[in-house]
Amino acid sequence: MSKLLIVAFQPSDIAQLSGFAKKLGLPFDILLLTGSPAQGYGANRLFVGSLPELPPADALAKAVQPIAANYTHIASVSSMSSKDSLARLAGLLDAAMVTDVLDLESPTVFKRPMVAGSIVATVEVLAFPVVLTVRPAGFGTTDPGGMVEQTPATLTLEGRASRLSATSRGGSRPDLGQASVVVSGGRPLKDAATFENVIGGLADALGGAVGATRAAVDSGIAPNELQVGQTGKIVAPDLYIAAGISGSTQHMAGIKDSKVIVAINKDPDAPIFEAADFGLVADLFDAIPEFRAAIGK
């Protein structure tokens, strides 16, 4: 019998994948790796891992393998962490894998982006199990329902990689992948202090998260964990503000599911204006202080 396992890295992943599970149409269970469980969104069982933090990908994949081996479909929210861990899991299970699922036609036919999002490919899976990472924006959420039967999950963490240290620069801002508002900046921000003051300041005024282009990250202006795009994080906020961003195909692949895109760029021919819902041809160093002053009023 076909059955889905949702591997939730954090509790919010459960809600994000509930719409996908409903459209897939298979009975499903949930494995929650960190955090406290909430509603079950129609799941039959909820395995609770109670990990204090996520381990390196090789150890996590091996820990999840015994549970995942009982399912035909294994899915997580598409992120850098899930692609790293679930790719290893697919190898351990000798499973097919489809990443960045945008839509599906049946439990064996999925749609995913290719060539930096310029092409949407239809992929048919001919072998099981299949491991999936899902962009949840196109699936919505379902009724959270009540609590579901909970079972402690035994996760044995053994791997060759070890974490020497961990740092977080996010502070109290919402998670980039979950935020309803994202403000991103590009290379024109010059340095890290300017980036934090201008982009971070506007994000804080709006209660949003901060993102950055690959060029900004490569230049040392912004930390790697803020990178948005095909090789960074995929975001789908209600509002995405792009300041000083030209709109490369790599970056646009990471924001194309945003509900409203606002572009600020002093170059009227910047490609991002073609995708933006609202565009402002202006210097971001003039425009953003005016935005913040208006928000303050």
SEGU-476170 format. One record per residue (C-alpha): residue in one letter; x, y, z. Coordinates in Angstrom, 2 decimals. Layout:
ATOM rest       X       Y       Z
ATOM    a       X       Y       Z
...
This chain:
ATOM rest       X       Y       Z
ATOM    m    0.00    0.00    0.00
ATOM    s    1.32    3.44   -0.95
ATOM    k    1.92    5.74    2.00
ATOM    l    3.61    9.11    2.59
ATOM    l    6.05   10.08    5.34
ATOM    i    6.48   13.81    5.92
ATOM    v    9.91   14.52    7.39
ATOM    a    9.43   17.82    9.22
ATOM    f   12.64   19.54   10.26
ATOM    q   10.62   21.93   12.44
ATOM    p    6.91   22.16   13.44
ATOM    s    6.05   24.80   10.81
ATOM    d    7.01   22.33    8.06
ATOM    i    3.94   20.24    8.92
ATOM    a    1.50   23.02    8.03
ATOM    q    3.47   23.89    4.91
ATOM    l    3.30   20.33    3.58
ATOM    s   -0.32   19.65    4.51
ATOM    g   -1.58   20.94    1.16
ATOM    f    0.89   18.74   -0.69
ATOM    a   -0.19   15.70    1.32
ATOM    k   -3.84   16.39    0.55
ATOM    k   -3.22   16.73   -3.18
ATOM    l   -1.05   13.60   -3.24
ATOM    g   -4.04   11.79   -1.81
ATOM    l   -2.19    9.11    0.15
ATOM    p   -2.49    8.27    3.86
ATOM    f    0.44    9.84    5.65
ATOM    d    2.45    9.95    8.85
ATOM    i    4.78   12.67   10.13
ATOM    l    8.31   12.47   11.53
ATOM    l    9.01   15.68   13.45
ATOM    l   12.74   16.03   14.04
ATOM    t   12.90   19.10   16.32
ATOM    g   10.46   21.14   18.34
ATOM    s    7.16   20.39   19.99
ATOM    p    4.31   18.83   17.99
ATOM    a    1.15   20.73   17.17
ATOM    q   -1.88   19.72   15.12
ATOM    g   -1.64   16.72   12.85
ATOM    y   -3.30   18.13    9.69
ATOM    g   -4.90   14.78    8.94
ATOM    a   -1.90   12.53    9.61
ATOM    n   -2.42    9.05   11.01
ATOM    r    0.62    9.07   13.29
ATOM    l    3.17   11.58   14.49
ATOM    f    6.68   10.33   15.27
ATOM    v    8.45   12.80   17.58
ATOM    g   12.24   12.86   17.32
ATOM    s   12.82   15.49   20.06
ATOM    l   16.29   16.34   18.72
ATOM    p   17.80   19.38   20.48
ATOM    e   19.27   20.46   17.13
ATOM    l   19.70   19.05   13.65
ATOM    p   22.81   16.87   13.32
ATOM    p   25.05   16.75   10.20
ATOM    a   23.31   15.39    7.12
ATOM    d   25.00   11.98    7.02
ATOM    a   24.00   11.14   10.59
ATOM    l   20.47   12.43   10.07
ATOM    a   19.93   10.38    6.91
ATOM    k   21.06    7.19    8.65
ATOM    a   18.83    7.94   11.64
ATOM    v   15.74    8.48    9.48
ATOM    q   16.37    5.46    7.21
ATOM    p   14.74    2.75    9.40
ATOM    i   11.51    4.74    9.65
ATOM    a   11.46    5.92    6.03
ATOM    a   11.99    2.39    4.72
ATOM    n    8.32    1.63    5.47
ATOM    y    6.94    4.24    3.04
ATOM    t    6.59    4.63   -0.72
ATOM    h    6.85    8.44   -0.60
ATOM    i    9.10   10.53    1.68
ATOM    a    8.77   14.33    1.50
ATOM    s   10.23   17.46    3.13
ATOM    v    9.96   21.19    2.56
ATOM    s   12.54   22.18   -0.05
ATOM    s   15.55   23.78    1.67
ATOM    m   19.32   23.47    1.67
ATOM    s   19.14   21.22    4.75
ATOM    s   16.48   18.93    3.33
ATOM    k   18.19   18.57   -0.04
ATOM    d   21.43   17.67    1.72
ATOM    s   19.91   15.16    4.13
ATOM    l   17.26   13.65    1.87
ATOM    a   19.66   13.13   -1.01
ATOM    r   21.72   10.96    1.33
ATOM    l   18.54    9.24    2.50
ATOM    a   17.58    8.47   -1.10
ATOM    g   20.99    6.87   -1.61
ATOM    l   20.60    4.72    1.50
ATOM    l   17.12    3.61    0.39
ATOM    d   18.18    3.12   -3.25
ATOM    a   15.26    5.43   -4.01
ATOM    a   14.28    7.76   -6.82
ATOM    m   14.41   11.46   -5.98
ATOM    v   12.62   14.56   -7.28
ATOM    t   13.62   17.96   -5.90
ATOM    d   11.75   21.28   -5.78
ATOM    v    8.33   19.81   -6.60
ATOM    l    6.01   22.64   -7.67
ATOM    d    2.93   20.59   -8.55
ATOM    l    1.82   17.04   -9.17
ATOM    e   -0.54   15.20  -11.49
ATOM    s   -0.61   11.88   -9.65
ATOM    p    1.42   10.00   -7.02
ATOM    t    3.92    9.16   -9.77
ATOM    v    3.98   12.34  -11.90
ATOM    f    5.51   15.55  -10.54
ATOM    k    6.44   18.98  -11.88
ATOM    r    9.72   20.69  -11.03
ATOM    p   11.72   23.69  -12.34
ATOM    m   14.79   23.38  -14.55
ATOM    v   17.27   25.83  -16.10
ATOM    a   16.97   28.35  -13.26
ATOM    g   13.19   28.14  -13.30
ATOM    s   12.75   29.02  -16.99
ATOM    i   11.42   25.51  -17.74
ATOM    v    8.96   23.40  -15.75
ATOM    a    9.64   19.71  -16.33
ATOM    t    7.10   16.91  -15.87
ATOM    v    8.80   13.95  -14.22
ATOM    e    7.32   10.45  -14.04
ATOM    v    8.65    8.18  -11.31
ATOM    l    8.89    4.51  -12.31
ATOM    a   10.43    3.12   -9.10
ATOM    f    9.67    3.29   -5.40
ATOM    p   10.34    4.51   -2.83
ATOM    v   10.60    8.10   -4.04
ATOM    v   12.12   10.92   -2.00
ATOM    l   10.74   14.42   -2.63
ATOM    t   11.58   17.98   -1.64
ATOM    v    8.59   20.27   -2.11
ATOM    r    8.14   23.98   -2.66
ATOM    p    4.94   24.39   -0.62
ATOM    a    3.76   27.73   -2.03
ATOM    g    1.67   26.14   -4.77
ATOM    f   -0.16   23.70   -2.50
ATOM    g   -1.51   25.86    0.32
ATOM    t   -2.43   24.46    3.72
ATOM    t   -5.36   22.45    5.05
ATOM    d   -7.45   22.38    8.21
ATOM    p   -5.02   21.72   11.08
ATOM    g   -7.46   19.32   12.72
ATOM    g   -6.82   18.04   16.23
ATOM    m   -3.90   16.34   17.87
ATOM    v   -2.75   13.07   16.39
ATOM    e   -1.42    9.89   17.99
ATOM    q    2.18   10.55   19.04
ATOM    t    4.97    7.99   19.09
ATOM    p    8.50    8.70   20.33
ATOM    a   10.97    8.13   17.49
ATOM    t   14.26    6.43   18.23
ATOM    l   16.87    8.24   16.15
ATOM    t   20.38    6.82   16.41
ATOM    l   22.82    9.51   15.33
ATOM    e   25.99    8.03   13.88
ATOM    g   27.97    9.66   11.11
ATOM    r   31.46   10.49    9.94
ATOM    a   30.90   14.26    9.93
ATOM    s   30.94   16.29   13.13
ATOM    r   29.91   19.87   13.83
ATOM    l   32.75   21.88   15.31
ATOM    s   30.79   25.08   15.88
ATOM    a   27.60   26.86   14.89
ATOM    t   26.72   30.53   14.63
ATOM    s   23.47   32.33   13.99
ATOM    r   23.14   35.88   12.75
ATOM    g   19.38   35.88   12.37
ATOM    g   18.58   37.33   15.79
ATOM    s   14.87   37.71   16.44
ATOM    r   13.91   38.02   12.78
ATOM    p   11.59   35.39   11.27
ATOM    d   13.11   32.48    9.39
ATOM    l   13.89   33.43    5.80
ATOM    g   12.12   30.41    4.36
ATOM    q    8.96   30.97    6.40
ATOM    a    8.62   34.78    6.51
ATOM    s    5.61   36.56    5.00
ATOM    v    7.80   39.59    4.20
ATOM    v   11.35   39.41    2.83
ATOM    v   13.63   42.36    2.06
ATOM    s   16.68   41.49   -0.04
ATOM    g   19.68   43.50   -1.15
ATOM    g   22.39   43.15   -3.77
ATOM    r   25.96   44.20   -4.39
ATOM    p   25.28   48.00   -4.36
ATOM    l   25.05   47.83   -0.54
ATOM    k   28.88   48.10   -0.49
ATOM    d   29.68   46.48    2.87
ATOM    a   28.20   44.40    5.68
ATOM    a   27.45   47.36    7.95
ATOM    t   25.59   49.22    5.21
ATOM    f   23.68   46.08    4.27
ATOM    e   22.53   45.53    7.85
ATOM    n   21.60   49.16    8.37
ATOM    v   19.67   49.63    5.12
ATOM    i   18.21   46.22    4.28
ATOM    g   18.05   44.97    7.87
ATOM    g   16.48   48.22    9.02
ATOM    l   13.66   48.05    6.48
ATOM    a   13.07   44.37    7.21
ATOM    d   12.82   45.10   10.94
ATOM    a   10.39   47.96   10.32
ATOM    l    8.16   45.58    8.36
ATOM    g    8.60   42.63   10.72
ATOM    g   10.23   40.66    7.93
ATOM    a   13.28   38.56    7.12
ATOM    v   16.47   39.60    5.31
ATOM    g   17.72   38.05    2.08
ATOM    a   20.64   38.65   -0.26
ATOM    t   21.80   37.90   -3.77
ATOM    r   24.63   35.53   -4.55
ATOM    a   26.75   38.50   -5.62
ATOM    a   26.25   40.14   -2.21
ATOM    v   27.20   36.92   -0.44
ATOM    d   30.25   36.30   -2.63
ATOM    s   31.40   39.86   -1.97
ATOM    g   31.21   39.36    1.79
ATOM    i   28.41   41.88    2.18
ATOM    a   25.93   39.33    3.55
ATOM    p   26.31   35.92    5.24
ATOM    n   25.79   32.75    3.22
ATOM    e   22.63   31.72    5.09
ATOM    l   20.81   34.76    3.67
ATOM    q   21.38   33.87    0.02
ATOM    v   18.17   33.66   -2.01
ATOM    g   18.09   31.96   -5.39
ATOM    q   18.61   28.71   -7.22
ATOM    t   21.77   27.94   -5.24
ATOM    g   20.42   29.47   -2.02
ATOM    k   17.05   29.48   -0.30
ATOM    i   13.74   29.30   -2.12
ATOM    v   11.25   31.82   -0.70
ATOM    a    7.57   32.47   -1.37
ATOM    p    6.53   35.37    0.90
ATOM    d    3.43   37.54    0.58
ATOM    l    5.75   40.49   -0.10
ATOM    y    9.27   40.39   -1.55
ATOM    i   11.21   43.67   -1.77
ATOM    a   14.30   43.56   -3.98
ATOM    a   16.60   46.56   -3.46
ATOM    g   19.55   47.04   -5.78
ATOM    i   18.98   43.64   -7.41
ATOM    s   19.24   43.36  -11.19
ATOM    g   17.21   40.15  -11.46
ATOM    s   19.50   37.38  -12.67
ATOM    t   17.84   34.09  -13.62
ATOM    q   19.61   32.45  -10.66
ATOM    h   18.01   34.88   -8.21
ATOM    m   14.58   34.94   -9.86
ATOM    a   14.39   31.14   -9.61
ATOM    g   14.30   31.55   -5.83
ATOM    i   11.55   34.19   -5.63
ATOM    k    9.20   33.38   -8.52
ATOM    d    6.45   32.09   -6.19
ATOM    s    6.30   35.33   -4.18
ATOM    k    2.80   36.83   -4.20
ATOM    v    3.95   40.45   -4.65
ATOM    i    7.41   41.51   -5.84
ATOM    v    8.54   45.12   -5.38
ATOM    a   11.73   46.16   -7.17
ATOM    i   13.86   49.21   -6.35
ATOM    n   16.64   49.89   -8.84
ATOM    k   18.09   53.02  -10.36
ATOM    d   18.57   51.23  -13.70
ATOM    p   15.24   51.44  -15.58
ATOM    d   16.33   48.56  -17.82
ATOM    a   17.07   46.13  -14.97
ATOM    p   15.57   42.71  -15.84
ATOM    i   13.85   42.46  -12.45
ATOM    f   11.29   45.06  -13.51
ATOM    e    9.88   42.55  -15.99
ATOM    a    8.92   40.23  -13.14
ATOM    a    8.03   42.85  -10.52
ATOM    d    4.44   43.69   -9.62
ATOM    f    5.58   47.17   -8.56
ATOM    g    8.76   48.91   -9.67
ATOM    l   10.47   52.03   -8.44
ATOM    v   13.28   53.54  -10.51
ATOM    a   15.29   55.18   -7.75
ATOM    d   18.50   54.95   -5.76
ATOM    l   17.84   52.53   -2.89
ATOM    f   19.81   54.81   -0.53
ATOM    d   17.19   57.51   -1.15
ATOM    a   14.10   55.31   -1.41
ATOM    i   14.50   53.05    1.62
ATOM    p   14.93   55.85    4.21
ATOM    e   11.74   57.40    2.80
ATOM    f    9.95   54.06    3.15
ATOM    r   11.09   53.74    6.75
ATOM    a   10.00   57.28    7.57
ATOM    a    6.55   56.58    6.08
ATOM    i    6.26   53.32    8.04
ATOM    g    7.14   55.21   11.23
ATOM    k    4.22   57.56   10.68
